[in-house]
């Protein structure tokens, strides 16, 4: 899930994922939530200029296993 949010999927994986969330509301909602969380974190990072190591550990904490 976090790979999808971070745009780290391959083109095929991305296509499969997009097709899946179109037909699976659960995953769609999870994806939206994960994106929202990521955006909030990125906003905080920009505001407080957190060190990259801290940023990485925060991102790790917010990763939700599928
Ligand atoms: Zn699903």
PDB file of the backbone (N, CA, C, O) and the ligand in Angstrom, with CONECT records:
HET     ZN  A 101       1
ATOM      1  N   UNK A   1       0.830  -1.213   0.000  1.00  0.00           N
ATOM      2  CA  UNK A   1       0.000   0.000   0.000  1.00  0.00           C
ATOM      3  C   UNK A   1       0.861   1.258   0.000  1.00  0.00           C
ATOM      4  O   UNK A   1       0.613   2.182  -0.775  1.00  0.00           O
ATOM      5  N   UNK A   2       1.865   1.297   0.861  1.00  0.00           N
ATOM      6  CA  UNK A   2       2.682   2.508   0.913  1.00  0.00           C
ATOM      7  C   UNK A   2       3.472   2.698  -0.371  1.00  0.00           C
ATOM      8  O   UNK A   2       3.758   3.827  -0.769  1.00  0.00           O
ATOM      9  N   UNK A   3       3.822   1.601  -1.015  1.00  0.00           N
ATOM     10  CA  UNK A   3       4.531   1.698  -2.291  1.00  0.00           C
ATOM     11  C   UNK A   3       3.659   2.399  -3.329  1.00  0.00           C
ATOM     12  O   UNK A   3       4.143   3.193  -4.136  1.00  0.00           O
ATOM     13  N   UNK A   4       2.382   2.093  -3.289  1.00  0.00           N
ATOM     14  CA  UNK A   4       1.449   2.732  -4.227  1.00  0.00           C
ATOM     15  C   UNK A   4       1.365   4.224  -3.947  1.00  0.00           C
ATOM     16  O   UNK A   4       1.357   5.042  -4.867  1.00  0.00           O
ATOM     17  N   UNK A   5       1.304   4.566  -2.672  1.00  0.00           N
ATOM     18  CA  UNK A   5       1.203   5.971  -2.296  1.00  0.00           C
ATOM     19  C   UNK A   5       2.469   6.711  -2.683  1.00  0.00           C
ATOM     20  O   UNK A   5       2.418   7.859  -3.122  1.00  0.00           O
ATOM     21  N   UNK A   6       3.595   6.055  -2.521  1.00  0.00           N
ATOM     22  CA  UNK A   6       4.871   6.689  -2.831  1.00  0.00           C
ATOM     23  C   UNK A   6       5.219   6.626  -4.311  1.00  0.00           C
ATOM     24  O   UNK A   6       6.300   7.054  -4.713  1.00  0.00           O
ATOM     25  N   UNK A   7       4.295   6.087  -5.138  1.00  0.00           N
ATOM     26  CA  UNK A   7       4.523   5.961  -6.575  1.00  0.00           C
ATOM     27  C   UNK A   7       5.767   5.135  -6.880  1.00  0.00           C
ATOM     28  O   UNK A   7       6.528   5.453  -7.794  1.00  0.00           O
ATOM     29  N   UNK A   8       5.964   4.078  -6.109  1.00  0.00           N
ATOM     30  CA  UNK A   8       7.138   3.237  -6.318  1.00  0.00           C
ATOM     31  C   UNK A   8       6.780   1.937  -7.029  1.00  0.00           C
ATOM     32  O   UNK A   8       7.594   1.016  -7.101  1.00  0.00           O
ATOM     33  N   UNK A   9       5.573   1.868  -7.546  1.00  0.00           N
ATOM     34  CA  UNK A   9       5.174   0.669  -8.269  1.00  0.00           C
ATOM     35  C   UNK A   9       5.668   0.738  -9.706  1.00  0.00           C
ATOM     36  O   UNK A   9       5.875   1.820 -10.255  1.00  0.00           O
ATOM     37  N   UNK A  10       5.854  -0.429 -10.303  1.00  0.00           N
ATOM     38  CA  UNK A  10       6.146  -0.460 -11.726  1.00  0.00           C
ATOM     39  C   UNK A  10       4.861  -0.102 -12.480  1.00  0.00           C
ATOM     40  O   UNK A  10       3.776  -0.062 -11.899  1.00  0.00           O
ATOM     41  N   UNK A  11       5.005   0.159 -13.790  1.00  0.00           N
ATOM     42  CA  UNK A  11       3.836   0.542 -14.585  1.00  0.00           C
ATOM     43  C   UNK A  11       2.757  -0.527 -14.529  1.00  0.00           C
ATOM     44  O   UNK A  11       1.576  -0.209 -14.394  1.00  0.00           O
ATOM     45  N   UNK A  12       3.155  -1.800 -14.631  1.00  0.00           N
ATOM     46  CA  UNK A  12       2.175  -2.890 -14.604  1.00  0.00           C
ATOM     47  C   UNK A  12       1.512  -2.985 -13.239  1.00  0.00           C
ATOM     48  O   UNK A  12       0.294  -3.136 -13.139  1.00  0.00           O
ATOM     49  N   UNK A  13       2.324  -2.893 -12.183  1.00  0.00           N
ATOM     50  CA  UNK A  13       1.766  -2.939 -10.836  1.00  0.00           C
ATOM     51  C   UNK A  13       0.798  -1.788 -10.615  1.00  0.00           C
ATOM     52  O   UNK A  13      -0.254  -1.944  -9.994  1.00  0.00           O
ATOM     53  N   UNK A  14       1.180  -0.627 -11.140  1.00  0.00           N
ATOM     54  CA  UNK A  14       0.319   0.554 -11.005  1.00  0.00           C
ATOM     55  C   UNK A  14      -1.018   0.317 -11.695  1.00  0.00           C
ATOM     56  O   UNK A  14      -2.075   0.631 -11.147  1.00  0.00           O
ATOM     57  N   UNK A  15      -0.962  -0.245 -12.915  1.00  0.00           N
ATOM     58  CA  UNK A  15      -2.194  -0.529 -13.653  1.00  0.00           C
ATOM     59  C   UNK A  15      -3.075  -1.527 -12.906  1.00  0.00           C
ATOM     60  O   UNK A  15      -4.284  -1.337 -12.779  1.00  0.00           O
ATOM     61  N   UNK A  16      -2.443  -2.596 -12.415  1.00  0.00           N
ATOM     62  CA  UNK A  16      -3.189  -3.605 -11.660  1.00  0.00           C
ATOM     63  C   UNK A  16      -3.819  -2.982 -10.422  1.00  0.00           C
ATOM     64  O   UNK A  16      -4.972  -3.251 -10.084  1.00  0.00           O
ATOM     65  N   UNK A  17      -3.037  -2.151  -9.762  1.00  0.00           N
ATOM     66  CA  UNK A  17      -3.514  -1.509  -8.539  1.00  0.00           C
ATOM     67  C   UNK A  17      -4.694  -0.594  -8.845  1.00  0.00           C
ATOM     68  O   UNK A  17      -5.701  -0.624  -8.138  1.00  0.00           O
ATOM     69  N   UNK A  18      -4.577   0.219  -9.891  1.00  0.00           N
ATOM     70  CA  UNK A  18      -5.660   1.127 -10.259  1.00  0.00           C
ATOM     71  C   UNK A  18      -6.931   0.352 -10.581  1.00  0.00           C
ATOM     72  O   UNK A  18      -8.026   0.727 -10.162  1.00  0.00           O
ATOM     73  N   UNK A  19      -6.769  -0.739 -11.334  1.00  0.00           N
ATOM     74  CA  UNK A  19      -7.919  -1.568 -11.690  1.00  0.00           C
ATOM     75  C   UNK A  19      -8.566  -2.135 -10.429  1.00  0.00           C
ATOM     76  O   UNK A  19      -9.789  -2.189 -10.300  1.00  0.00           O
ATOM     77  N   UNK A  20      -7.703  -2.555  -9.506  1.00  0.00           N
ATOM     78  CA  UNK A  20      -8.210  -3.161  -8.277  1.00  0.00           C
ATOM     79  C   UNK A  20      -8.987  -2.155  -7.439  1.00  0.00           C
ATOM     80  O   UNK A  20     -10.092  -2.462  -6.990  1.00  0.00           O
ATOM     81  N   UNK A  21      -8.443  -0.964  -7.217  1.00  0.00           N
ATOM     82  CA  UNK A  21      -9.139  -0.019  -6.334  1.00  0.00           C
ATOM     83  C   UNK A  21     -10.422   0.501  -6.973  1.00  0.00           C
ATOM     84  O   UNK A  21     -11.316   0.975  -6.271  1.00  0.00           O
ATOM     85  N   UNK A  22     -10.519   0.416  -8.311  1.00  0.00           N
ATOM     86  CA  UNK A  22     -11.777   0.807  -8.959  1.00  0.00           C
ATOM     87  C   UNK A  22     -12.918  -0.117  -8.560  1.00  0.00           C
ATOM     88  O   UNK A  22     -14.079   0.288  -8.515  1.00  0.00           O
ATOM     89  N   UNK A  23     -12.566  -1.366  -8.271  1.00  0.00           N
ATOM     90  CA  UNK A  23     -13.598  -2.356  -7.973  1.00  0.00           C
ATOM     91  C   UNK A  23     -13.604  -2.757  -6.508  1.00  0.00           C
ATOM     92  O   UNK A  23     -14.440  -3.559  -6.094  1.00  0.00           O
ATOM     93  N   UNK A  24     -12.685  -2.213  -5.713  1.00  0.00           N
ATOM     94  CA  UNK A  24     -12.568  -2.623  -4.317  1.00  0.00           C
ATOM     95  C   UNK A  24     -12.596  -1.378  -3.426  1.00  0.00           C
ATOM     96  O   UNK A  24     -11.563  -0.742  -3.219  1.00  0.00           O
ATOM     97  N   UNK A  25     -13.770  -1.029  -2.899  1.00  0.00           N
ATOM     98  CA  UNK A  25     -13.894   0.191  -2.086  1.00  0.00           C
ATOM     99  C   UNK A  25     -12.998   0.173  -0.851  1.00  0.00           C
ATOM    100  O   UNK A  25     -12.521   1.222  -0.418  1.00  0.00           O
ATOM    101  N   UNK A  26     -12.765  -1.006  -0.281  1.00  0.00           N
ATOM    102  CA  UNK A  26     -11.926  -1.102   0.907  1.00  0.00           C
ATOM    103  C   UNK A  26     -10.520  -0.603   0.610  1.00  0.00           C
ATOM    104  O   UNK A  26      -9.980   0.229   1.339  1.00  0.00           O
ATOM    105  N   UNK A  27      -9.938  -1.114  -0.454  1.00  0.00           N
ATOM    106  CA  UNK A  27      -8.582  -0.722  -0.815  1.00  0.00           C
ATOM    107  C   UNK A  27      -8.545   0.738  -1.272  1.00  0.00           C
ATOM    108  O   UNK A  27      -7.579   1.456  -1.014  1.00  0.00           O
ATOM    109  N   UNK A  28      -9.603   1.162  -1.950  1.00  0.00           N
ATOM    110  CA  UNK A  28      -9.682   2.549  -2.400  1.00  0.00           C
ATOM    111  C   UNK A  28      -9.640   3.497  -1.209  1.00  0.00           C
ATOM    112  O   UNK A  28      -8.899   4.480  -1.205  1.00  0.00           O
ATOM    113  N   UNK A  29     -10.452   3.184  -0.196  1.00  0.00           N
ATOM    114  CA  UNK A  29     -10.477   4.026   1.002  1.00  0.00           C
ATOM    115  C   UNK A  29      -9.144   3.992   1.722  1.00  0.00           C
ATOM    116  O   UNK A  29      -8.661   5.017   2.204  1.00  0.00           O
ATOM    117  N   UNK A  30      -8.551   2.812   1.794  1.00  0.00           N
ATOM    118  CA  UNK A  30      -7.263   2.674   2.465  1.00  0.00           C
ATOM    119  C   UNK A  30      -6.200   3.505   1.742  1.00  0.00           C
ATOM    120  O   UNK A  30      -5.360   4.151   2.369  1.00  0.00           O
ATOM    121  N   UNK A  31      -6.257   3.472   0.422  1.00  0.00           N
ATOM    122  CA  UNK A  31      -5.309   4.235  -0.393  1.00  0.00           C
ATOM    123  C   UNK A  31      -5.492   5.731  -0.148  1.00  0.00           C
ATOM    124  O   UNK A  31      -4.519   6.467   0.016  1.00  0.00           O
ATOM    125  N   UNK A  32      -6.754   6.173  -0.124  1.00  0.00           N
ATOM    126  CA  UNK A  32      -7.042   7.592   0.109  1.00  0.00           C
ATOM    127  C   UNK A  32      -6.538   8.027   1.484  1.00  0.00           C
ATOM    128  O   UNK A  32      -5.936   9.091   1.630  1.00  0.00           O
ATOM    129  N   UNK A  33      -6.792   7.194   2.482  1.00  0.00           N
ATOM    130  CA  UNK A  33      -6.356   7.507   3.842  1.00  0.00           C
ATOM    131  C   UNK A  33      -4.841   7.583   3.923  1.00  0.00           C
ATOM    132  O   UNK A  33      -4.285   8.481   4.556  1.00  0.00           O
ATOM    133  N   UNK A  34      -4.184   6.638   3.280  1.00  0.00           N
ATOM    134  CA  UNK A  34      -2.728   6.604   3.303  1.00  0.00           C
ATOM    135  C   UNK A  34      -2.157   7.848   2.637  1.00  0.00           C
ATOM    136  O   UNK A  34      -1.163   8.412   3.093  1.00  0.00           O
ATOM    137  N   UNK A  35      -2.802   8.269   1.550  1.00  0.00           N
ATOM    138  CA  UNK A  35      -2.363   9.478   0.853  1.00  0.00           C
ATOM    139  C   UNK A  35      -2.544  10.704   1.723  1.00  0.00           C
ATOM    140  O   UNK A  35      -1.688  11.587   1.762  1.00  0.00           O
ATOM    141  N   UNK A  36      -3.685  10.748   2.428  1.00  0.00           N
ATOM    142  CA  UNK A  36      -3.982  11.873   3.306  1.00  0.00           C
ATOM    143  C   UNK A  36      -2.926  11.963   4.405  1.00  0.00           C
ATOM    144  O   UNK A  36      -2.397  13.036   4.697  1.00  0.00           O
ATOM    145  N   UNK A  37      -2.632  10.804   5.010  1.00  0.00           N
ATOM    146  CA  UNK A  37      -1.634  10.758   6.077  1.00  0.00           C
ATOM    147  C   UNK A  37      -0.284  11.229   5.569  1.00  0.00           C
ATOM    148  O   UNK A  37       0.414  12.000   6.228  1.00  0.00           O
ATOM    149  N   UNK A  38       0.067  10.753   4.388  1.00  0.00           N
ATOM    150  CA  UNK A  38       1.347  11.132   3.801  1.00  0.00           C
ATOM    151  C   UNK A  38       1.410  12.643   3.554  1.00  0.00           C
ATOM    152  O   UNK A  38       2.433  13.279   3.812  1.00  0.00           O
ATOM    153  N   UNK A  39       0.315  13.206   3.056  1.00  0.00           N
ATOM    154  CA  UNK A  39       0.286  14.649   2.804  1.00  0.00           C
ATOM    155  C   UNK A  39       0.425  15.446   4.085  1.00  0.00           C
ATOM    156  O   UNK A  39       1.127  16.456   4.122  1.00  0.00           O
ATOM    157  N   UNK A  40      -0.249  14.989   5.147  1.00  0.00           N
ATOM    158  CA  UNK A  40      -0.169  15.676   6.444  1.00  0.00           C
ATOM    159  C   UNK A  40       1.262  15.644   6.952  1.00  0.00           C
ATOM    160  O   UNK A  40       1.787  16.650   7.429  1.00  0.00           O
ATOM    161  N   UNK A  41       1.891  14.473   6.845  1.00  0.00           N
ATOM    162  CA  UNK A  41       3.273  14.339   7.309  1.00  0.00           C
ATOM    163  C   UNK A  41       4.194  15.251   6.507  1.00  0.00           C
ATOM    164  O   UNK A  41       5.055  15.926   7.070  1.00  0.00           O
ATOM    165  N   UNK A  42       4.009  15.266   5.202  1.00  0.00           N
ATOM    166  CA  UNK A  42       4.866  16.096   4.365  1.00  0.00           C
ATOM    167  C   UNK A  42       4.716  17.576   4.696  1.00  0.00           C
ATOM    168  O   UNK A  42       5.688  18.330   4.663  1.00  0.00           O
ATOM    169  N   UNK A  43       3.483  17.985   5.017  1.00  0.00           N
ATOM    170  CA  UNK A  43       3.247  19.360   5.429  1.00  0.00           C
ATOM    171  C   UNK A  43       4.013  19.692   6.697  1.00  0.00           C
ATOM    172  O   UNK A  43       4.640  20.746   6.807  1.00  0.00           O
ATOM    173  N   UNK A  44       3.950  18.762   7.661  1.00  0.00           N
ATOM    174  CA  UNK A  44       4.658  18.964   8.927  1.00  0.00           C
ATOM    175  C   UNK A  44       6.159  19.022   8.692  1.00  0.00           C
ATOM    176  O   UNK A  44       6.860  19.836   9.293  1.00  0.00           O
ATOM    177  N   UNK A  45       6.644  18.161   7.821  1.00  0.00           N
ATOM    178  CA  UNK A  45       8.071  18.117   7.521  1.00  0.00           C
ATOM    179  C   UNK A  45       8.524  19.466   6.972  1.00  0.00           C
ATOM    180  O   UNK A  45       9.558  20.001   7.372  1.00  0.00           O
ATOM    181  N   UNK A  46       7.737  19.998   6.055  1.00  0.00           N
ATOM    182  CA  UNK A  46       8.086  21.280   5.451  1.00  0.00           C
ATOM    183  C   UNK A  46       8.055  22.381   6.513  1.00  0.00           C
ATOM    184  O   UNK A  46       8.921  23.256   6.550  1.00  0.00           O
ATOM    185  N   UNK A  47       7.033  22.315   7.379  1.00  0.00           N
ATOM    186  CA  UNK A  47       6.872  23.362   8.378  1.00  0.00           C
ATOM    187  C   UNK A  47       7.995  23.342   9.400  1.00  0.00           C
ATOM    188  O   UNK A  47       8.516  24.393   9.773  1.00  0.00           O
ATOM    189  N   UNK A  48       8.372  22.152   9.856  1.00  0.00           N
ATOM    190  CA  UNK A  48       9.333  22.072  10.950  1.00  0.00           C
ATOM    191  C   UNK A  48      10.736  21.694  10.481  1.00  0.00           C
ATOM    192  O   UNK A  48      11.666  21.618  11.284  1.00  0.00           O
ATOM    193  N   UNK A  49      10.881  21.459   9.189  1.00  0.00           N
ATOM    194  CA  UNK A  49      12.183  21.066   8.649  1.00  0.00           C
ATOM    195  C   UNK A  49      12.824  19.935   9.473  1.00  0.00           C
ATOM    196  O   UNK A  49      13.959  20.046   9.937  1.00  0.00           O
ATOM    197  N   UNK A  50      12.067  18.860   9.636  1.00  0.00           N
ATOM    198  CA  UNK A  50      12.557  17.724  10.402  1.00  0.00           C
ATOM    199  C   UNK A  50      13.719  17.064   9.674  1.00  0.00           C
ATOM    200  O   UNK A  50      13.758  17.040   8.444  1.00  0.00           O
ATOM    201  N   UNK A  51      14.675  16.524  10.446  1.00  0.00           N
ATOM    202  CA  UNK A  51      15.779  15.799   9.796  1.00  0.00           C
ATOM    203  C   UNK A  51      15.272  14.556   9.076  1.00  0.00           C
ATOM    204  O   UNK A  51      14.292  13.945   9.503  1.00  0.00           O
ATOM    205  N   UNK A  52      15.940  14.180   7.981  1.00  0.00           N
ATOM    206  CA  UNK A  52      15.475  13.082   7.136  1.00  0.00           C
ATOM    207  C   UNK A  52      15.328  11.774   7.908  1.00  0.00           C
ATOM    208  O   UNK A  52      14.415  10.993   7.640  1.00  0.00           O
ATOM    209  N   UNK A  53      16.228  11.529   8.872  1.00  0.00           N
ATOM    210  CA  UNK A  53      16.159  10.275   9.628  1.00  0.00           C
ATOM    211  C   UNK A  53      14.865  10.196  10.432  1.00  0.00           C
ATOM    212  O   UNK A  53      14.249   9.135  10.528  1.00  0.00           O
ATOM    213  N   UNK A  54      14.462  11.323  11.006  1.00  0.00           N
ATOM    214  CA  UNK A  54      13.210  11.375  11.760  1.00  0.00           C
ATOM    215  C   UNK A  54      12.024  11.178  10.821  1.00  0.00           C
ATOM    216  O   UNK A  54      11.084  10.442  11.123  1.00  0.00           O
ATOM    217  N   UNK A  55      12.090  11.843   9.694  1.00  0.00           N
ATOM    218  CA  UNK A  55      11.039  11.720   8.679  1.00  0.00           C
ATOM    219  C   UNK A  55      10.848  10.259   8.296  1.00  0.00           C
ATOM    220  O   UNK A  55       9.720   9.769   8.230  1.00  0.00           O
ATOM    221  N   UNK A  56      11.956   9.566   8.043  1.00  0.00           N
ATOM    222  CA  UNK A  56      11.877   8.173   7.626  1.00  0.00           C
ATOM    223  C   UNK A  56      11.230   7.304   8.693  1.00  0.00           C
ATOM    224  O   UNK A  56      10.424   6.429   8.377  1.00  0.00           O
ATOM    225  N   UNK A  57      11.579   7.539   9.964  1.00  0.00           N
ATOM    226  CA  UNK A  57      10.994   6.703  11.011  1.00  0.00           C
ATOM    227  C   UNK A  57       9.512   7.003  11.185  1.00  0.00           C
ATOM    228  O   UNK A  57       8.736   6.102  11.502  1.00  0.00           O
ATOM    229  N   UNK A  58       9.106   8.255  10.982  1.00  0.00           N
ATOM    230  CA  UNK A  58       7.680   8.589  11.056  1.00  0.00           C
ATOM    231  C   UNK A  58       6.932   7.884   9.932  1.00  0.00           C
ATOM    232  O   UNK A  58       5.877   7.291  10.155  1.00  0.00           O
ATOM    233  N   UNK A  59       7.481   7.950   8.730  1.00  0.00           N
ATOM    234  CA  UNK A  59       6.835   7.321   7.578  1.00  0.00           C
ATOM    235  C   UNK A  59       6.705   5.817   7.801  1.00  0.00           C
ATOM    236  O   UNK A  59       5.702   5.213   7.420  1.00  0.00           O
ATOM    237  N   UNK A  60       7.731   5.210   8.424  1.00  0.00           N
ATOM    238  CA  UNK A  60       7.703   3.779   8.683  1.00  0.00           C
ATOM    239  C   UNK A  60       6.554   3.447   9.642  1.00  0.00           C
ATOM    240  O   UNK A  60       5.858   2.447   9.471  1.00  0.00           O
ATOM    241  N   UNK A  61       6.369   4.304  10.653  1.00  0.00           N
ATOM    242  CA  UNK A  61       5.305   4.078  11.639  1.00  0.00           C
ATOM    243  C   UNK A  61       3.917   4.129  11.011  1.00  0.00           C
ATOM    244  O   UNK A  61       3.009   3.422  11.447  1.00  0.00           O
ATOM    245  N   UNK A  62       3.755   4.961   9.995  1.00  0.00           N
ATOM    246  CA  UNK A  62       2.431   5.150   9.411  1.00  0.00           C
ATOM    247  C   UNK A  62       2.131   4.148   8.317  1.00  0.00           C
ATOM    248  O   UNK A  62       1.021   4.129   7.785  1.00  0.00           O
ATOM    249  N   UNK A  63       3.105   3.309   7.967  1.00  0.00           N
ATOM    250  CA  UNK A  63       2.860   2.311   6.934  1.00  0.00           C
ATOM    251  C   UNK A  63       1.874   1.280   7.448  1.00  0.00           C
ATOM    252  O   UNK A  63       2.069   0.715   8.524  1.00  0.00           O
ATOM    253  N   UNK A  64       0.823   1.032   6.694  1.00  0.00           N
ATOM    254  CA  UNK A  64      -0.177   0.043   7.092  1.00  0.00           C
ATOM    255  C   UNK A  64      -0.030  -1.185   6.220  1.00  0.00           C
ATOM    256  O   UNK A  64      -0.121  -1.098   4.996  1.00  0.00           O
ATOM    257  N   UNK A  65       0.199  -2.344   6.851  1.00  0.00           N
ATOM    258  CA  UNK A  65       0.318  -3.574   6.047  1.00  0.00           C
ATOM    259  C   UNK A  65      -1.012  -3.931   5.400  1.00  0.00           C
ATOM    260  O   UNK A  65      -2.068  -3.714   5.993  1.00  0.00           O
ATOM    261  N   UNK A  66      -0.970  -4.473   4.196  1.00  0.00           N
ATOM    262  CA  UNK A  66      -2.193  -4.832   3.485  1.00  0.00           C
ATOM    263  C   UNK A  66      -2.838  -6.068   4.141  1.00  0.00           C
ATOM    264  O   UNK A  66      -3.884  -6.532   3.688  1.00  0.00           O
TER     265      UNK A  66
HETATM  266 ZN    ZN A 101      -8.901  -4.818  -2.307  1.00  0.00          ZN
END
